Amino acid sequence: MSIKKQFIKSKPVCKVTFSVEAKDATAVSVVGDFNNWSAEEGVMGKLKNGTFKVTYDLNKDTSYEFKYIVDGAFVNEPEADSYIWNDFAGAENSLIML
């Protein structure tokens, strides 16, 4: 799993690419504050090498909670900027700070 951040100088956004290596998985999504925690909106495309990827344009100077859903299981990002407890989920969520 990984996160790539590309800040855009001409706009107040950052292109964030979420990647999950899951060769045996059939469905992977990223859900978070940036897509209303919607698995349908966060569907990641599967590449030939088995990596799932999706890119979002996210507002700079903002932090977002998120998780991956890999074949129905919620998974945190090991390379997240931080983790934050979420009472609704009853668990920690990954946090990305831009």
TORKOLTOR-623457 format. One record per atom (N, C-alpha, C, CB): atom name; x, y, z; residue number from 1. Coordinates in pm, 1 decimal, always signed. Glycine has a CB too. Example, Ala and Ser with C-alpha at 12.3 -4.5 7.8 and 13.67 -1.06 7.14 Angstrom:
2
+-------+----------+----------+----------+-----+
| atomo |       xx |       yy |       zz | num |
+-------+----------+----------+----------+-----+
|     N |  +1319.0 |   -569.0 |   +780.0 |   1 |
|    CA |  +1230.0 |   -450.0 |   +780.0 |   1 |
|     C |  +1320.0 |   -330.0 |   +780.0 |   1 |
|    CB |  +1130.8 |   -447.3 |   +904.6 |   1 |
|     N |  +1285.0 |   -225.0 |   +708.0 |   2 |
|    CA |  +1367.0 |   -106.0 |   +714.0 |   2 |
|     C |  +1290.0 |     +3.0 |   +787.0 |   2 |
|    CB |  +1408.4 |    -59.8 |   +572.5 |   2 |
+-------+----------+----------+----------+-----+
//
This chain:
98
+-------+----------+----------+----------+-----+
| atomo |       xx |       yy |       zz | num |
+-------+----------+----------+----------+-----+
|     N |    +84.5 |   -117.1 |     +0.0 |   1 |
|    CA |     +0.0 |     +0.0 |     +0.0 |   1 |
|     C |    +89.0 |   +123.4 |     +0.0 |   1 |
|    CB |    -96.1 |     -0.2 |   +121.5 |   1 |
|     N |    +39.7 |   +226.6 |    -63.9 |   2 |
|    CA |   +116.3 |   +350.2 |    -62.8 |   2 |
|     C |    +28.6 |   +468.2 |   -102.1 |   2 |
|    CB |   +236.2 |   +339.7 |   -156.8 |   2 |
|     N |    +82.0 |   +586.2 |    -72.3 |   3 |
|    CA |    +17.3 |   +712.0 |   -106.2 |   3 |
|     C |   +120.5 |   +798.8 |   -177.4 |   3 |
|    CB |    -40.3 |   +783.9 |    +21.4 |   3 |
|     N |    +81.6 |   +857.0 |   -289.2 |   4 |
|    CA |   +169.0 |   +950.5 |   -360.0 |   4 |
|     C |    +97.6 |  +1084.8 |   -364.2 |   4 |
|    CB |   +204.1 |   +899.4 |   -505.2 |   4 |
|     N |   +167.1 |  +1190.0 |   -320.4 |   5 |
|    CA |   +111.2 |  +1325.4 |   -320.8 |   5 |
|     C |   +182.8 |  +1408.6 |   -425.4 |   5 |
|    CB |   +123.1 |  +1391.5 |   -181.0 |   5 |
|     N |   +105.9 |  +1478.0 |   -509.0 |   6 |
|    CA |   +162.9 |  +1568.5 |   -608.2 |   6 |
|     C |    +90.0 |  +1702.1 |   -595.5 |   6 |
|    CB |   +150.8 |  +1509.7 |   -754.2 |   6 |
|     N |   +159.2 |  +1800.5 |   -536.1 |   7 |
|    CA |    +98.9 |  +1931.6 |   -516.2 |   7 |
|     C |   +100.2 |  +2010.0 |   -647.2 |   7 |
|    CB |   +173.1 |  +2009.6 |   -405.7 |   7 |
|     N |    -11.3 |  +2073.7 |   -678.0 |   8 |
|    CA |    -26.9 |  +2152.4 |   -799.4 |   8 |
|     C |     -2.0 |  +2299.3 |   -764.8 |   8 |
|    CB |   -169.1 |  +2132.2 |   -862.2 |   8 |
|     N |    +99.2 |  +2358.5 |   -827.1 |   9 |
|    CA |   +137.3 |  +2496.3 |   -794.5 |   9 |
|     C |    +30.3 |  +2597.6 |   -834.3 |   9 |
|    CB |   +267.9 |  +2531.3 |   -862.7 |   9 |
|     N |    -40.6 |  +2571.8 |   -944.2 |  10 |
|    CA |   -137.7 |  +2668.6 |   -995.4 |  10 |
|     C |   -276.6 |  +2655.9 |   -932.9 |  10 |
|    CB |   -149.2 |  +2653.7 |  -1143.8 |  10 |
|     N |   -296.9 |  +2553.9 |   -849.7 |  11 |
|    CA |   -429.0 |  +2531.5 |   -788.3 |  11 |
|     C |   -410.8 |  +2494.1 |   -641.5 |  11 |
|    CB |   -508.2 |  +2419.6 |   -863.9 |  11 |
|     N |   -512.8 |  +2520.1 |   -559.7 |  12 |
|    CA |   -503.5 |  +2482.7 |   -417.2 |  12 |
|     C |   -540.6 |  +2336.0 |   -393.1 |  12 |
|    CB |   -594.8 |  +2572.8 |   -333.3 |  12 |
|     N |   -491.2 |  +2247.7 |   -478.7 |  13 |
|    CA |   -521.6 |  +2105.2 |   -465.5 |  13 |
|     C |   -394.2 |  +2021.6 |   -471.0 |  13 |
|    CB |   -618.8 |  +2060.6 |   -575.7 |  13 |
|     N |   -409.4 |  +1898.7 |   -427.6 |  14 |
|    CA |   -301.3 |  +1800.6 |   -433.4 |  14 |
|     C |   -359.0 |  +1676.0 |   -499.2 |  14 |
|    CB |   -242.0 |  +1768.9 |   -289.6 |  14 |
|     N |   -290.1 |  +1624.5 |   -601.2 |  15 |
|    CA |   -330.4 |  +1497.3 |   -662.1 |  15 |
|     C |   -276.7 |  +1386.3 |   -572.5 |  15 |
|    CB |   -276.6 |  +1483.0 |   -811.0 |  15 |
|     N |   -366.4 |  +1308.0 |   -517.4 |  16 |
|    CA |   -328.1 |  +1199.7 |   -427.2 |  16 |
|     C |   -362.4 |  +1067.6 |   -493.8 |  16 |
|    CB |   -399.3 |  +1212.8 |   -288.9 |  16 |
|     N |   -259.6 |   +984.5 |   -511.6 |  17 |
|    CA |   -279.6 |   +851.8 |   -570.3 |  17 |
|     C |   -268.8 |   +747.8 |   -459.7 |  17 |
|    CB |   -175.7 |   +823.4 |   -683.8 |  17 |
|     N |   -375.3 |   +672.3 |   -441.9 |  18 |
|    CA |   -380.2 |   +563.1 |   -345.3 |  18 |
|     C |   -352.1 |   +433.5 |   -420.1 |  18 |
|    CB |   -518.8 |   +557.5 |   -271.5 |  18 |
|     N |   -260.8 |   +351.0 |   -368.1 |  19 |
|    CA |   -225.4 |   +223.4 |   -431.2 |  19 |
|     C |   -230.8 |   +110.9 |   -329.0 |  19 |
|    CB |    -85.0 |   +230.9 |   -495.1 |  19 |
|     N |   -284.6 |     -2.4 |   -371.3 |  20 |
|    CA |   -291.0 |   -121.2 |   -286.0 |  20 |
|     C |   -246.5 |   -241.1 |   -368.6 |  20 |
|    CB |   -435.4 |   -142.8 |   -228.2 |  20 |
|     N |   -142.2 |   -310.1 |   -322.0 |  21 |
|    CA |    -99.6 |   -433.6 |   -387.1 |  21 |
|     C |   -182.1 |   -547.6 |   -329.8 |  21 |
|    CB |    +53.8 |   -459.1 |   -367.5 |  21 |
|     N |   -269.4 |   -603.0 |   -412.8 |  22 |
|    CA |   -360.0 |   -709.3 |   -367.0 |  22 |
|     C |   -391.9 |   -800.0 |   -484.8 |  22 |
|    CB |   -491.4 |   -649.8 |   -305.5 |  22 |
|     N |   -293.8 |   -878.1 |   -527.1 |  23 |
|    CA |   -307.5 |   -962.2 |   -646.5 |  23 |
|     C |   -424.3 |  -1058.6 |   -639.4 |  23 |
|    CB |   -181.7 |  -1039.8 |   -668.5 |  23 |
|     N |   -453.0 |  -1108.2 |   -519.3 |  24 |
|    CA |   -559.6 |  -1207.5 |   -504.5 |  24 |
|     C |   -696.0 |  -1145.1 |   -478.5 |  24 |
|    CB |   -525.9 |  -1302.2 |   -392.5 |  24 |
|     N |   -702.1 |  -1013.3 |   -461.5 |  25 |
|    CA |   -828.9 |   -946.3 |   -431.0 |  25 |
|     C |   -912.1 |   -930.3 |   -557.7 |  25 |
|    CB |   -803.6 |   -808.5 |   -365.7 |  25 |
|     N |  -1041.7 |   -930.7 |   -539.1 |  26 |
|    CA |  -1131.5 |   -908.1 |   -652.5 |  26 |
|     C |  -1185.6 |   -766.4 |   -654.6 |  26 |
|    CB |  -1246.6 |  -1006.6 |   -648.9 |  26 |
|     N |  -1194.7 |   -701.2 |   -537.4 |  27 |
|    CA |  -1247.9 |   -564.8 |   -530.8 |  27 |
|     C |  -1177.9 |   -486.0 |   -420.2 |  27 |
|    CB |  -1401.0 |   -566.9 |   -506.7 |  27 |
|     N |  -1132.0 |   -365.4 |   -455.7 |  28 |
|    CA |  -1068.6 |   -276.4 |   -358.4 |  28 |
|     C |  -1124.6 |   -136.2 |   -378.5 |  28 |
|    CB |   -912.4 |   -277.3 |   -373.2 |  28 |
|     N |  -1157.0 |    -71.1 |   -267.6 |  29 |
|    CA |  -1204.7 |    +67.5 |   -269.6 |  29 |
|     C |  -1129.2 |   +146.0 |   -163.9 |  29 |
|    CB |  -1358.9 |    +75.3 |   -245.2 |  29 |
|     N |  -1123.0 |   +277.1 |   -183.4 |  30 |
|    CA |  -1075.4 |   +365.8 |    -78.2 |  30 |
|     C |  -1195.6 |   +451.1 |    -38.9 |  30 |
|    CB |   -951.3 |   +454.7 |   -125.6 |  30 |
|     N |  -1221.8 |   +458.5 |    +91.1 |  31 |
|    CA |  -1334.7 |   +536.5 |   +141.4 |  31 |
|     C |  -1283.3 |   +636.0 |   +244.5 |  31 |
|    CB |  -1444.4 |   +444.2 |   +203.1 |  31 |
|     N |  -1344.6 |   +753.6 |   +245.5 |  32 |
|    CA |  -1299.6 |   +853.8 |   +341.1 |  32 |
|     C |  -1382.8 |   +979.8 |   +336.1 |  32 |
|    CB |  -1156.1 |   +887.5 |   +316.5 |  32 |
|     N |  -1333.8 |  +1080.4 |   +408.2 |  33 |
|    CA |  -1402.6 |  +1208.7 |   +414.8 |  33 |
|     C |  -1418.7 |  +1272.0 |   +276.5 |  33 |
|    CB |  -1327.2 |  +1303.3 |   +506.7 |  33 |
|     N |  -1329.1 |  +1239.2 |   +184.5 |  34 |
|    CA |  -1328.3 |  +1301.6 |    +52.2 |  34 |
|     C |  -1430.0 |  +1243.1 |    -44.8 |  34 |
|    CB |  -1192.5 |  +1289.8 |     -7.2 |  34 |
|     N |  -1490.5 |  +1128.2 |    -11.5 |  35 |
|    CA |  -1592.6 |  +1069.7 |    -99.2 |  35 |
|     C |  -1713.4 |  +1017.2 |    -20.7 |  35 |
|    CB |  -1531.7 |   +956.4 |   -181.6 |  35 |
|     N |  -1739.9 |  +1080.8 |    +92.0 |  36 |
|    CA |  -1856.5 |  +1046.4 |   +175.6 |  36 |
|     C |  -1856.8 |   +900.7 |   +219.9 |  36 |
|    CB |  -1984.8 |  +1075.8 |   +100.3 |  36 |
|     N |  -1736.7 |   +841.6 |   +234.1 |  37 |
|    CA |  -1721.8 |   +703.1 |   +279.0 |  37 |
|     C |  -1799.3 |   +606.9 |   +189.6 |  37 |
|    CB |  -1768.6 |   +689.0 |   +423.7 |  37 |
|     N |  -1803.8 |   +638.0 |    +60.4 |  38 |
|    CA |  -1879.4 |   +557.5 |    -35.3 |  38 |
|     C |  -1786.5 |   +459.8 |   -108.4 |  38 |
|    CB |  -1952.4 |   +648.6 |   -136.9 |  38 |
|     N |  -1810.7 |   +331.0 |    -88.3 |  39 |
|    CA |  -1729.7 |   +228.9 |   -155.8 |  39 |
|     C |  -1748.9 |   +236.1 |   -307.0 |  39 |
|    CB |  -1766.2 |    +88.0 |   -104.4 |  39 |
|     N |  -1869.2 |   +272.1 |   -351.3 |  40 |
|    CA |  -1895.6 |   +282.4 |   -494.5 |  40 |
|     C |  -1814.7 |   +396.0 |   -557.5 |  40 |
|    CB |  -2045.3 |   +303.9 |   -519.5 |  40 |
|     N |  -1805.7 |   +509.7 |   -487.9 |  41 |
|    CA |  -1729.7 |   +624.0 |   -539.3 |  41 |
|     C |  -1579.1 |   +600.6 |   -529.4 |  41 |
|    CB |  -1767.4 |   +751.0 |   -463.2 |  41 |
|     N |  -1536.9 |   +511.2 |   -442.0 |  42 |
|    CA |  -1394.6 |   +489.1 |   -419.1 |  42 |
|     C |  -1336.9 |   +365.5 |   -484.9 |  42 |
|    CB |  -1369.9 |   +481.1 |   -275.5 |  42 |
|     N |  -1409.8 |   +307.3 |   -580.7 |  43 |
|    CA |  -1361.3 |   +186.2 |   -647.6 |  43 |
|     C |  -1226.5 |   +214.5 |   -712.4 |  43 |
|    CB |  -1463.4 |   +136.3 |   -753.6 |  43 |
|     N |  -1132.4 |   +125.4 |   -687.4 |  44 |
|    CA |   -997.8 |   +138.3 |   -742.5 |  44 |
|     C |   -982.7 |    +45.8 |   -862.0 |  44 |
|    CB |   -890.9 |   +106.8 |   -635.5 |  44 |
|     N |   -914.9 |    +93.7 |   -965.7 |  45 |
|    CA |   -892.1 |    +13.3 |  -1085.3 |  45 |
|     C |   -777.5 |    -83.8 |  -1064.7 |  45 |
|    CB |   -863.8 |   +102.8 |  -1205.2 |  45 |
|     N |   -792.8 |   -204.8 |  -1117.3 |  46 |
|    CA |   -688.1 |   -306.8 |  -1102.7 |  46 |
|     C |   -596.8 |   -305.7 |  -1224.9 |  46 |
|    CB |   -750.6 |   -447.7 |  -1083.4 |  46 |
|     N |   -466.3 |   -294.0 |  -1199.8 |  47 |
|    CA |   -366.1 |   -298.4 |  -1305.0 |  47 |
|     C |   -324.9 |   -442.8 |  -1332.9 |  47 |
|    CB |   -243.7 |   -213.8 |  -1266.4 |  47 |
|     N |   -255.9 |   -465.0 |  -1442.7 |  48 |
|    CA |   -214.1 |   -600.6 |  -1479.9 |  48 |
|     C |   -123.8 |   -665.9 |  -1376.0 |  48 |
|    CB |   -142.9 |   -597.5 |  -1612.7 |  48 |
|     N |    -46.8 |   -584.0 |  -1301.2 |  49 |
|    CA |    +44.7 |   -640.0 |  -1200.5 |  49 |
|     C |    -25.5 |   -671.3 |  -1068.0 |  49 |
|    CB |   +159.5 |   -543.2 |  -1175.5 |  49 |
|     N |   -157.7 |   -651.5 |  -1061.3 |  50 |
|    CA |   -232.2 |   -683.4 |   -940.0 |  50 |
|     C |   -246.5 |   -568.2 |   -842.6 |  50 |
|    CB |   -167.2 |   -795.9 |   -871.1 |  50 |
|     N |   -193.1 |   -452.0 |   -878.2 |  51 |
|    CA |   -206.3 |   -333.8 |   -792.2 |  51 |
|     C |   -335.2 |   -260.3 |   -826.6 |  51 |
|    CB |    -83.5 |   -239.2 |   -808.0 |  51 |
|     N |   -405.2 |   -215.2 |   -723.5 |  52 |
|    CA |   -525.2 |   -134.7 |   -740.9 |  52 |
|     C |   -486.6 |    +11.4 |   -718.4 |  52 |
|    CB |   -639.5 |   -179.8 |   -642.6 |  52 |
|     N |   -536.5 |   +102.4 |   -805.1 |  53 |
|    CA |   -501.5 |   +244.3 |   -793.6 |  53 |
|     C |   -621.7 |   +333.1 |   -821.5 |  53 |
|    CB |   -387.4 |   +279.2 |   -889.4 |  53 |
|     N |   -618.5 |   +451.3 |   -758.7 |  54 |
|    CA |   -714.9 |   +557.1 |   -788.7 |  54 |
|     C |   -650.7 |   +689.6 |   -748.1 |  54 |
|    CB |   -852.7 |   +533.9 |   -713.7 |  54 |
|     N |   -684.7 |   +796.4 |   -819.5 |  55 |
|    CA |   -629.8 |   +929.0 |   -790.3 |  55 |
|     C |   -743.7 |  +1026.6 |   -764.0 |  55 |
|    CB |   -540.7 |   +979.2 |   -907.1 |  55 |
|     N |   -724.4 |  +1109.1 |   -661.1 |  56 |
|    CA |   -820.5 |  +1213.4 |   -625.4 |  56 |
|     C |   -750.6 |  +1348.2 |   -623.1 |  56 |
|    CB |   -886.1 |  +1183.9 |   -488.3 |  56 |
|     N |   -821.3 |  +1453.9 |   -661.5 |  57 |
|    CA |   -775.9 |  +1590.8 |   -640.5 |  57 |
|     C |   -835.1 |  +1635.9 |   -507.1 |  57 |
|    CB |   -819.0 |  +1686.8 |   -759.9 |  57 |
|     N |   -749.8 |  +1653.1 |   -406.4 |  58 |
|    CA |   -795.1 |  +1690.0 |   -272.1 |  58 |
|     C |   -744.9 |  +1828.7 |   -235.8 |  58 |
|    CB |   -747.3 |  +1587.1 |   -167.9 |  58 |
|     N |   -823.7 |  +1900.1 |   -157.6 |  59 |
|    CA |   -788.3 |  +2035.9 |   -116.0 |  59 |
|     C |   -664.9 |  +2036.2 |    -27.7 |  59 |
|    CB |   -904.5 |  +2101.1 |    -42.6 |  59 |
|     N |   -574.6 |  +2132.1 |    -55.7 |  60 |
|    CA |   -455.8 |  +2148.5 |    +28.3 |  60 |
|     C |   -496.9 |  +2207.3 |   +163.2 |  60 |
|    CB |   -350.2 |  +2239.5 |    -41.6 |  60 |
|     N |   -404.9 |  +2198.8 |   +258.1 |  61 |
|    CA |   -425.8 |  +2252.1 |   +393.9 |  61 |
|     C |   -546.6 |  +2188.4 |   +461.2 |  61 |
|    CB |   -443.6 |  +2404.3 |   +389.4 |  61 |
|     N |   -569.8 |  +2061.9 |   +432.2 |  62 |
|    CA |   -682.1 |  +1987.1 |   +488.7 |  62 |
|     C |   -632.7 |  +1848.2 |   +526.3 |  62 |
|    CB |   -802.0 |  +1978.9 |   +388.0 |  62 |
|     N |   -696.6 |  +1786.6 |   +624.1 |  63 |
|    CA |   -666.6 |  +1647.5 |   +656.8 |  63 |
|     C |   -793.1 |  +1564.6 |   +634.5 |  63 |
|    CB |   -615.1 |  +1633.5 |   +804.4 |  63 |
|     N |   -772.0 |  +1440.2 |   +596.1 |  64 |
|    CA |   -882.9 |  +1350.4 |   +563.3 |  64 |
|     C |   -863.1 |  +1216.4 |   +631.5 |  64 |
|    CB |   -895.4 |  +1331.4 |   +410.8 |  64 |
|     N |   -970.2 |  +1163.5 |   +690.2 |  65 |
|    CA |   -969.7 |  +1027.0 |   +742.0 |  65 |
|     C |  -1008.2 |   +933.9 |   +627.4 |  65 |
|    CB |  -1067.7 |  +1011.2 |   +864.3 |  65 |
|     N |   -946.4 |   +814.1 |   +624.3 |  66 |
|    CA |   -980.3 |   +718.4 |   +519.3 |  66 |
|     C |   -940.1 |   +577.4 |   +559.6 |  66 |
|    CB |   -912.5 |   +756.8 |   +387.7 |  66 |
|     N |   -992.3 |   +480.0 |   +484.1 |  67 |
|    CA |   -955.7 |   +338.5 |   +495.8 |  67 |
|     C |   -970.8 |   +275.5 |   +359.1 |  67 |
|    CB |  -1043.7 |   +264.2 |   +602.1 |  67 |
|     N |   -909.0 |   +159.9 |   +344.2 |  68 |
|    CA |   -930.4 |    +78.3 |   +225.0 |  68 |
|     C |  -1030.5 |    -30.5 |   +260.1 |  68 |
|    CB |   -796.1 |    +16.9 |   +172.4 |  68 |
|     N |  -1104.9 |    -75.0 |   +159.6 |  69 |
|    CA |  -1189.5 |   -193.9 |   +173.6 |  69 |
|     C |  -1137.1 |   -294.7 |    +72.5 |  69 |
|    CB |  -1344.2 |   -161.3 |   +150.1 |  69 |
|     N |  -1077.7 |   -402.6 |   +122.7 |  70 |
|    CA |  -1020.8 |   -507.1 |    +37.9 |  70 |
|     C |  -1107.0 |   -631.5 |    +54.1 |  70 |
|    CB |   -870.5 |   -536.4 |    +74.7 |  70 |
|     N |  -1182.2 |   -663.3 |    -49.6 |  71 |
|    CA |  -1274.9 |   -777.6 |    -45.9 |  71 |
|     C |  -1360.4 |   -777.1 |    +80.8 |  71 |
|    CB |  -1196.8 |   -909.5 |    -55.1 |  71 |
|     N |  -1411.9 |   -660.0 |   +116.3 |  72 |
|    CA |  -1503.5 |   -646.3 |   +229.2 |  72 |
|     C |  -1438.9 |   -618.1 |   +363.1 |  72 |
|    CB |  -1582.7 |   -767.8 |   +241.1 |  72 |
|     N |  -1306.1 |   -627.7 |   +372.7 |  73 |
|    CA |  -1236.3 |   -604.4 |   +499.9 |  73 |
|     C |  -1176.6 |   -463.1 |   +501.6 |  73 |
|    CB |  -1124.4 |   -711.0 |   +521.9 |  73 |
|     N |  -1201.2 |   -391.0 |   +611.0 |  74 |
|    CA |  -1145.4 |   -256.9 |   +627.2 |  74 |
|     C |   -998.1 |   -266.4 |   +667.3 |  74 |
|    CB |  -1225.7 |   -176.4 |   +733.0 |  74 |
|     N |   -913.0 |   -190.9 |   +597.8 |  75 |
|    CA |   -768.8 |   -196.6 |   +619.9 |  75 |
|     C |   -713.8 |    -54.1 |   +625.1 |  75 |
|    CB |   -698.1 |   -279.6 |   +508.2 |  75 |
|     N |   -624.7 |    -28.2 |   +721.6 |  76 |
|    CA |   -557.8 |   +101.9 |   +728.8 |  76 |
|     C |   -436.3 |   +104.8 |   +638.2 |  76 |
|    CB |   -516.7 |   +133.7 |   +872.9 |  76 |
|     N |   -394.5 |   +225.5 |   +602.3 |  77 |
|    CA |   -275.7 |   +248.6 |   +520.0 |  77 |
|     C |   -153.7 |   +253.8 |   +610.0 |  77 |
|    CB |   -288.7 |   +379.8 |   +437.4 |  77 |
|     N |    -56.5 |   +161.3 |   +593.5 |  78 |
|    CA |    +62.6 |   +163.1 |   +679.0 |  78 |
|     C |   +147.4 |   +289.2 |   +661.8 |  78 |
|    CB |   +147.3 |    +41.8 |   +650.3 |  78 |
|     N |   +138.7 |   +354.7 |   +545.7 |  79 |
|    CA |   +217.3 |   +475.4 |   +521.0 |  79 |
|     C |   +138.2 |   +603.5 |   +545.2 |  79 |
|    CB |   +269.1 |   +474.4 |   +379.5 |  79 |
|     N |    +28.0 |   +594.6 |   +618.3 |  80 |
|    CA |    -53.2 |   +713.3 |   +648.4 |  80 |
|     C |    +28.4 |   +814.1 |   +727.4 |  80 |
|    CB |   -180.5 |   +674.5 |   +727.0 |  80 |
|     N |    -10.1 |   +941.6 |   +715.3 |  81 |
|    CA |    +59.4 |  +1046.2 |   +790.3 |  81 |
|     C |    +38.8 |  +1030.0 |   +940.2 |  81 |
|    CB |    +11.4 |  +1184.1 |   +745.8 |  81 |
|     N |    -77.0 |   +976.1 |   +976.6 |  82 |
|    CA |   -109.2 |   +955.1 |  +1117.8 |  82 |
|     C |   -231.6 |   +864.0 |  +1124.5 |  82 |
|    CB |   -135.5 |  +1091.9 |  +1192.3 |  82 |
|     N |   -274.3 |   +835.3 |  +1245.4 |  83 |
|    CA |   -397.3 |   +758.8 |  +1268.3 |  83 |
|     C |   -479.9 |   +834.1 |  +1370.5 |  83 |
|    CB |   -366.9 |   +612.5 |  +1316.9 |  83 |
|     N |   -611.6 |   +824.6 |  +1357.8 |  84 |
|    CA |   -700.1 |   +896.5 |  +1448.3 |  84 |
|     C |   -815.8 |   +805.4 |  +1487.6 |  84 |
|    CB |   -752.3 |  +1027.3 |  +1382.9 |  84 |
|     N |   -849.2 |   +807.6 |  +1617.2 |  85 |
|    CA |   -959.8 |   +726.2 |  +1666.1 |  85 |
|     C |  -1090.5 |   +782.5 |  +1613.9 |  85 |
|    CB |   -960.6 |   +720.5 |  +1820.3 |  85 |
|     N |  -1179.7 |   +694.6 |  +1570.9 |  86 |
|    CA |  -1310.2 |   +733.7 |  +1521.5 |  86 |
|     C |  -1415.2 |   +658.7 |  +1601.7 |  86 |
|    CB |  -1324.3 |   +705.3 |  +1369.1 |  86 |
|     N |  -1494.1 |   +732.8 |  +1680.1 |  87 |
|    CA |  -1595.6 |   +670.3 |  +1765.1 |  87 |
|     C |  -1702.1 |   +596.7 |  +1683.8 |  87 |
|    CB |  -1661.7 |   +775.3 |  +1852.7 |  87 |
|     N |  -1739.0 |   +652.1 |  +1569.0 |  88 |
|    CA |  -1841.2 |   +588.9 |  +1485.8 |  88 |
|     C |  -1794.9 |   +451.0 |  +1439.7 |  88 |
|    CB |  -1874.5 |   +677.4 |  +1364.3 |  88 |
|     N |  -1669.4 |   +441.2 |  +1396.3 |  89 |
|    CA |  -1615.3 |   +313.3 |  +1349.0 |  89 |
|     C |  -1572.7 |   +223.3 |  +1464.1 |  89 |
|    CB |  -1497.0 |   +337.3 |  +1256.6 |  89 |
|     N |  -1542.5 |   +284.0 |  +1579.7 |  90 |
|    CA |  -1492.4 |   +205.6 |  +1692.0 |  90 |
|     C |  -1352.6 |   +154.0 |  +1666.7 |  90 |
|    CB |  -1584.8 |    +90.0 |  +1720.5 |  90 |
|     N |  -1277.4 |   +228.3 |  +1585.4 |  91 |
|    CA |  -1141.1 |   +188.0 |  +1550.0 |  91 |
|     C |  -1064.9 |   +310.4 |  +1500.2 |  91 |
|    CB |  -1141.7 |    +75.1 |  +1441.6 |  91 |
|     N |   -936.2 |   +290.2 |  +1477.8 |  92 |
|    CA |   -855.1 |   +398.2 |  +1422.1 |  92 |
|     C |   -871.7 |   +401.6 |  +1270.3 |  92 |
|    CB |   -705.7 |   +380.5 |  +1460.5 |  92 |
|     N |   -871.1 |   +522.5 |  +1215.5 |  93 |
|    CA |   -869.8 |   +541.7 |  +1072.1 |  93 |
|     C |   -735.0 |   +598.2 |  +1030.9 |  93 |
|    CB |   -984.5 |   +634.5 |  +1027.6 |  93 |
|     N |   -696.9 |   +575.7 |   +907.3 |  94 |
|    CA |   -576.7 |   +639.0 |   +852.8 |  94 |
|     C |   -606.3 |   +787.2 |   +833.5 |  94 |
|    CB |   -532.3 |   +572.0 |   +717.6 |  94 |
|     N |   -501.1 |   +868.7 |   +840.1 |  95 |
|    CA |   -516.8 |  +1013.0 |   +824.2 |  95 |
|     C |   -412.8 |  +1060.5 |   +723.9 |  95 |
|    CB |   -501.9 |  +1088.1 |   +961.2 |  95 |
|     N |   -457.6 |  +1139.9 |   +627.3 |  96 |
|    CA |   -367.2 |  +1203.1 |   +532.2 |  96 |
|     C |   -378.1 |  +1353.1 |   +551.8 |  96 |
|    CB |   -400.4 |  +1162.2 |   +384.6 |  96 |
|     N |   -262.0 |  +1419.7 |   +561.4 |  97 |
|    CA |   -257.9 |  +1564.0 |   +583.5 |  97 |
|     C |   -193.0 |  +1630.1 |   +462.8 |  97 |
|    CB |   -180.6 |  +1598.9 |   +714.1 |  97 |
|     N |   -263.3 |  +1726.3 |   +405.1 |  98 |
|    CA |   -213.6 |  +1793.4 |   +285.0 |  98 |
|     C |   -184.6 |  +1940.2 |   +311.2 |  98 |
|    CB |   -314.0 |  +1780.0 |   +171.4 |  98 |
+-------+----------+----------+----------+-----+
//
